[in-house]
């Protein structure tokens, strides 16, 4: 089975937020919900120059995802291709997954009473496409999508 992975080079990110826009458009995420988020750290001084650093906050699609174990209704599953998917139709809004995520990558959608997270654009990937955030939208090319053979 192919293992699907987002590879992010945080050092190369310059904070343009094009990935956030592409994700929001692709997933029709409600206001206030970011399935991928650019977090700014700075400015701070590096010698005489102000320095900014940016971090991409997104689901890491863990090998052993704690959100899956904590969901009491099995609304979050890990597919055989390693993508961790949250089915909002099954979610009861208990927020246990939000507390369990070590990457702060799951949001609560107040308007719909459910948790929301990056599903790695599974509907696009199922069609042979790549996730919206990695589809040449990132100006710094710091988000890459890979599909590698996993023999396990």
Secondary structure, DSSP 8 states (H G I E B T S, - for coil): -EEEEEEE-GGG-----HHHHHHHHHHT--TT--SEEEEEEEEEEETTEEEEEEEEEE----TT-HHHHH-TT--EEE-TTS-EEE-TTT-----HHHHH-TT--EEEETTTTEEEE--TTHHHHHTT---GGGSS--TT--EEEEEEE---
